[in-house]
Amino acid sequence: MTTAGDEKKPLTQNSVPWFWPLQLASHFATHQLEEFNRGLRTIAEATRLEHGLEPEFASPNRIALDLHTMRLRDFSKPDPRRHEIPTLIDAPYAGHTAVIADYADDQSLVRSLLDNGITRLFLTDWKSATYQMKDYDIDNYLAEMHVAVDEAGGRVNLIGLCQGGWMSAMYAARYPHKVNRLVLAGAPIDTAAGEGAIRNISHILPLADYRNLVNMGGGLFLGRFMLEAWKSSKPSHHYFQKYVDLYEHIDDPAYVKKQEAFEAWYENPINLPGRWYLQAVEELFQQNRLVKGTFTGLGKTLSLADIKCPVTLLAGEDDDITTPEQVMNAEQYLGTAAEEIVKVMVPGGHIGLFMGAHALNDYWPDIARWLQQKN
């Protein structure tokens, strides 16, 4: 039943909230409507890229150990006919996850090693630090790495990537009998060498500034601080150009998939314990104590001269994060005989050492075969 006051108004007056998008669209030409829809899809995908994805390993694996600081991932495809010394990749603990070592089907150090004869392969998947971990120092990580080595077999071929390189060198110096062969890839060993950005910043800024960053993070060095710093170094790309590129390629599934893989890794930084971070800045980058033989790890003063196993030093020619000198200068301090040190210079920059097609296809297969040689 209706009254005079309830008379129906024209549909267009009563339903504008429902019909106005259709009315607006009717004013667009076909091409304009397509561009409008393209823009909406770009916005939706951009939102997903930055807030809706988690990094994932490209290759099948199982968690062999779940420790406070890491998950030890096992990628092995064991061959019962072979007796092989396990290989352990020590991934960087420097703001992003270990997915960098197994990033995509065609960009995976894990795959490169497995495809070239390595059958027992493990990876340190370092966890983001919680507030309960804010006082963990380098010893905490060396201790759990020791547990991981024992779980992998007790004696390993050790591959240290970037920050994982100086940690691997520490471990090999502390437990030389546990490391059969050592690869230091893009690893800042002689941190005073070269003119890299990290080296320069660590010497310009006083330690008080780094302490302030940790205080701002409540005792942690927050990964988002590092992420924003890297983005700010190339603001036109991170805040503008990448969205233009996404808009232009929104109908290319291969491009979108590639961007999703990158952003899932890049936009999900991990936190570092404040004490660990300040120790690394002060003792390694400001004081260069590892190569000076004055760094104490697990109760013992470490000397790189105690490392006597075969070593491969891998550096990027254009690496401005870990300059080639920081890697190659390790030769001066190692106890390894000169003829047992292999030095490899790869065209390109830092990240390309671990996930660039050129390095993975042309350099790492040789390293995989070198790892399988008998000492």
Secondary structure, DSSP 8 states (H G I E B T S, - for coil): ---GGG----HHHHTHHHHHHHHHHTTS-HHHHHHHHHHHHHHHHHHHHHHS-----SS--EEEEE-SSEEEEE-----TT-----EEEE---SSS-GGGGEEETTEEHHHHHHHTT--SEEEEEE----GGGTT--HHHHHHHHHHHHHHHTSSEEEEEETHHHHHHHHHHHH-GGGEEEEEEES--SSTTSS--HHHHHHHHS-HHHHHHHHHHTTTEE-HHHHHHHHHHHSHHIIIIIHHHHHHHTTT-HHHHHHHHHHHHHHT----EEHHHHHHIIIIIIIS-HHHHT--EETTEE--GGG--S-EEEEEETT-SSS-HHHHHGGGGT--S-GGGEEEEEESS-STHHHH-HHHHHHTHHHHHHHHTS--
